[in-house]
Amino acid sequence: MRRLNKKRALNLVKELDAFPKIPESYIETSTSGGTVSIIAFTTIALLSVMEFFVYCDTWMKYDYEVDKDFASKLRINLDITVSMKCHYIGADVLDLAETMVAASEGLKYEPTVFELSSRQRMWQREDRSSHPLDACRIHGHLYVNKVAGNFHITVGKAIPHPRGHAHMAALISHDVYNFSHRIDHYSFGEPIPGLINPLDGTEKIAIDHNQMFQYFITIVPTKLNTYKFSADTHQYSVTERERVINHATGSHGVSGIFIKYDISSLMVTVTEQHMPLGQFLVRLCGIIGGIFSTTGMLHGFVGFFVDIICCRFRLGAYKPKSVPILDGHMNNHSLPILDDVEH
């Protein structure tokens, strides 16, 4: 009884076989089929290699949300060289909350040389002690409130004022004003090695003693998550403007370098993504099965139409053949017949 049930089960499994085996004696090969097979295998190999490169590659996904962090401080990193001596200029930040951040809290003033040779432009930190120190390098970082503000470098040191702040510039002659400057680095948030910011490498040459340089910056808080590191930083875009201060012509203002920044209410999350192994295998199976199915159907359709054309115009295998007939005089005569003639 058990053997009978086992035999029935095996027969049932055989009936459900979706991949029936065809005897080799029933298989017919052709040159066209071999050509199509070579093309199919070559295409599969190329697409599989390309899919493998896609699997090995990564891409960045961008998500946007409202920035809810307003209590934290914003870090400003800067490295600016101004073509004036350090005791003539002062740098500080004033935000919309009327809060002044003095440069002494995180910035350093270092006498240096403004004019650079071609070699010095490549290696700006080499020894330049033999040249006269006619400029001031202001570098370091500041922590400010996370609101719009104005970082500026102008004549005179900053002093507190009940209505904001002021700079002691009355005793400095206008002849020493020269706000030609070079911005080696300017960024927000934690510094990321290798990241180039829009203002990095900017150099401006003043054409007049009383000249104002303005930079309008829009900051976008950014969270960066990659497979190597994660960081909370800030991207920004900048618009530049410069003009000569001339009160007689209506061009009012204060000579100096003014970097006005505003913070976007949206935060961008940048995440590095990679194709999962399961998705790669599914796509690979789709490539192999799809090409085999497509080439098989195309080969069948082409063969079908070729047979129709050959049959219509009696070409190839459908061409009439001659059959020799022996008469009584041993003469050979030919009688044309067709392969498809029914007797």
QUICOR-V926033 format. One record per residue. N is the residue number from 0. RES is the residue in one small letter. OMEGA is omega in degrees with one decimal (999 if undefined). Layout:
BEGIN
N&RES&OMEGA ; N&RES&OMEGA
END
This chain:
BEGIN
0&m&179.9 ; 1&r&179.2 ; 2&r&179.4 ; 3&l&178.5 ; 4&n&178.5 ; 5&k&179.1 ; 6&k&177.1 ; 7&r&179.3 ; 8&a&178.1 ; 9&l&178.1 ; 10&n&177.9 ; 11&l&178.3 ; 12&v&178.5 ; 13&k&178.5 ; 14&e&179.2 ; 15&l&-178.7 ; 16&d&177.9 ; 17&a&-179.4 ; 18&f&-178.8 ; 19&p&-179.8 ; 20&k&179.6 ; 21&i&178.1 ; 22&p&-177.6 ; 23&e&-179.9 ; 24&s&179.4 ; 25&y&-177.7 ; 26&i&179.5 ; 27&e&178.7 ; 28&t&-179.4 ; 29&s&179.2 ; 30&t&178.9 ; 31&s&178.3 ; 32&g&177.2 ; 33&g&177.8 ; 34&t&178.5 ; 35&v&179.0 ; 36&s&178.5 ; 37&i&178.4 ; 38&i&-179.5 ; 39&a&-179.3 ; 40&f&178.4 ; 41&t&178.9 ; 42&t&178.6 ; 43&i&-179.5 ; 44&a&-179.2 ; 45&l&-179.0 ; 46&l&178.0 ; 47&s&177.5 ; 48&v&178.5 ; 49&m&178.4 ; 50&e&177.6 ; 51&f&177.1 ; 52&f&176.2 ; 53&v&178.7 ; 54&y&-179.5 ; 55&c&-176.6 ; 56&d&175.5 ; 57&t&177.8 ; 58&w&-177.0 ; 59&m&176.4 ; 60&k&-176.8 ; 61&y&175.6 ; 62&d&-176.6 ; 63&y&177.5 ; 64&e&179.6 ; 65&v&178.2 ; 66&d&-177.9 ; 67&k&-177.7 ; 68&d&178.4 ; 69&f&-176.3 ; 70&a&-176.2 ; 71&s&179.1 ; 72&k&177.5 ; 73&l&-179.4 ; 74&r&176.4 ; 75&i&177.4 ; 76&n&-176.4 ; 77&l&174.5 ; 78&d&-173.3 ; 79&i&176.2 ; 80&t&-179.2 ; 81&v&-176.1 ; 82&s&174.1 ; 83&m&179.6 ; 84&k&-170.4 ; 85&c&-177.0 ; 86&h&177.6 ; 87&y&-171.0 ; 88&i&176.9 ; 89&g&-178.9 ; 90&a&176.2 ; 91&d&-178.0 ; 92&v&174.3 ; 93&l&-177.7 ; 94&d&-178.1 ; 95&l&177.6 ; 96&a&-179.5 ; 97&e&177.7 ; 98&t&-179.2 ; 99&m&175.4 ; 100&v&-177.9 ; 101&a&-178.5 ; 102&a&-177.6 ; 103&s&-177.3 ; 104&e&-179.6 ; 105&g&-178.3 ; 106&l&178.4 ; 107&k&177.4 ; 108&y&-176.0 ; 109&e&176.9 ; 110&p&-176.6 ; 111&t&-179.8 ; 112&v&-179.1 ; 113&f&-179.3 ; 114&e&-178.2 ; 115&l&172.2 ; 116&s&-179.8 ; 117&s&177.9 ; 118&r&179.6 ; 119&q&177.7 ; 120&r&175.5 ; 121&m&-179.5 ; 122&w&-171.2 ; 123&q&-177.3 ; 124&r&178.2 ; 125&e&-176.4 ; 126&d&178.4 ; 127&r&-176.6 ; 128&s&-178.8 ; 129&s&-179.3 ; 130&h&176.4 ; 131&p&-177.6 ; 132&l&-175.6 ; 133&d&-177.2 ; 134&a&-178.7 ; 135&c&176.8 ; 136&r&179.0 ; 137&i&-176.9 ; 138&h&-178.2 ; 139&g&179.5 ; 140&h&178.8 ; 141&l&172.8 ; 142&y&-176.7 ; 143&v&175.6 ; 144&n&-177.3 ; 145&k&175.5 ; 146&v&179.7 ; 147&a&-177.7 ; 148&g&-174.8 ; 149&n&172.2 ; 150&f&-176.2 ; 151&h&174.7 ; 152&i&-177.8 ; 153&t&-175.4 ; 154&v&176.0 ; 155&g&177.3 ; 156&k&-178.3 ; 157&a&175.7 ; 158&i&179.0 ; 159&p&-179.4 ; 160&h&-178.8 ; 161&p&-179.4 ; 162&r&178.9 ; 163&g&177.7 ; 164&h&-179.6 ; 165&a&178.4 ; 166&h&-179.7 ; 167&m&-176.7 ; 168&a&-173.8 ; 169&a&-175.3 ; 170&l&-177.8 ; 171&i&-177.5 ; 172&s&178.4 ; 173&h&-178.7 ; 174&d&-179.4 ; 175&v&179.3 ; 176&y&174.8 ; 177&n&-176.3 ; 178&f&166.2 ; 179&s&-173.1 ; 180&h&177.1 ; 181&r&179.9 ; 182&i&177.6 ; 183&d&179.9 ; 184&h&174.3 ; 185&y&-177.2 ; 186&s&179.3 ; 187&f&179.1 ; 188&g&179.5 ; 189&e&-179.4 ; 190&p&179.3 ; 191&i&-179.5 ; 192&p&176.9 ; 193&g&-179.4 ; 194&l&179.1 ; 195&i&-178.1 ; 196&n&-175.2 ; 197&p&-177.6 ; 198&l&-178.9 ; 199&d&179.0 ; 200&g&179.7 ; 201&t&177.6 ; 202&e&-179.8 ; 203&k&178.6 ; 204&i&-179.3 ; 205&a&178.5 ; 206&i&-179.5 ; 207&d&178.7 ; 208&h&-179.8 ; 209&n&-178.1 ; 210&q&-179.0 ; 211&m&174.7 ; 212&f&-177.7 ; 213&q&175.0 ; 214&y&179.6 ; 215&f&-171.0 ; 216&i&170.8 ; 217&t&-174.5 ; 218&i&177.0 ; 219&v&175.6 ; 220&p&-173.9 ; 221&t&171.0 ; 222&k&-176.7 ; 223&l&179.2 ; 224&n&176.8 ; 225&t&179.0 ; 226&y&-179.3 ; 227&k&-179.2 ; 228&f&176.0 ; 229&s&-177.4 ; 230&a&171.7 ; 231&d&-176.0 ; 232&t&-178.3 ; 233&h&170.1 ; 234&q&177.1 ; 235&y&171.5 ; 236&s&-172.6 ; 237&v&172.5 ; 238&t&-174.5 ; 239&e&175.4 ; 240&r&176.7 ; 241&e&179.9 ; 242&r&178.9 ; 243&v&178.8 ; 244&i&178.7 ; 245&n&-176.0 ; 246&h&-179.0 ; 247&a&-179.7 ; 248&t&178.4 ; 249&g&177.4 ; 250&s&-175.6 ; 251&h&178.0 ; 252&g&-179.1 ; 253&v&178.1 ; 254&s&178.9 ; 255&g&179.3 ; 256&i&-175.8 ; 257&f&178.0 ; 258&i&-178.6 ; 259&k&-175.8 ; 260&y&175.4 ; 261&d&-173.9 ; 262&i&178.5 ; 263&s&179.0 ; 264&s&179.0 ; 265&l&176.6 ; 266&m&-179.3 ; 267&v&174.8 ; 268&t&-178.7 ; 269&v&-177.0 ; 270&t&176.3 ; 271&e&-176.8 ; 272&q&-178.3 ; 273&h&-179.6 ; 274&m&178.1 ; 275&p&-179.2 ; 276&l&179.4 ; 277&g&178.4 ; 278&q&177.6 ; 279&f&179.7 ; 280&l&178.5 ; 281&v&179.1 ; 282&r&178.4 ; 283&l&176.6 ; 284&c&177.4 ; 285&g&178.4 ; 286&i&-176.9 ; 287&i&-178.9 ; 288&g&-179.3 ; 289&g&-179.9 ; 290&i&178.5 ; 291&f&-178.8 ; 292&s&-177.0 ; 293&t&179.7 ; 294&t&177.3 ; 295&g&178.6 ; 296&m&179.1 ; 297&l&178.6 ; 298&h&178.3 ; 299&g&-179.9 ; 300&f&179.6 ; 301&v&177.8 ; 302&g&179.0 ; 303&f&-179.8 ; 304&f&176.5 ; 305&v&177.4 ; 306&d&179.4 ; 307&i&-179.0 ; 308&i&-179.9 ; 309&c&179.0 ; 310&c&-177.8 ; 311&r&-176.4 ; 312&f&176.8 ; 313&r&179.9 ; 314&l&174.8 ; 315&g&-178.7 ; 316&a&-179.4 ; 317&y&178.9 ; 318&k&-179.1 ; 319&p&178.1 ; 320&k&179.4 ; 321&s&179.5 ; 322&v&-179.3 ; 323&p&177.9 ; 324&i&-179.6 ; 325&l&176.0 ; 326&d&-177.3 ; 327&g&-179.4 ; 328&h&177.4 ; 329&m&175.7 ; 330&n&-179.9 ; 331&n&173.9 ; 332&h&-177.8 ; 333&s&176.6 ; 334&l&-177.8 ; 335&p&175.9 ; 336&i&176.9 ; 337&l&178.9 ; 338&d&-174.4 ; 339&d&-179.3 ; 340&v&178.9 ; 341&e&179.1 ; 342&h&999
END
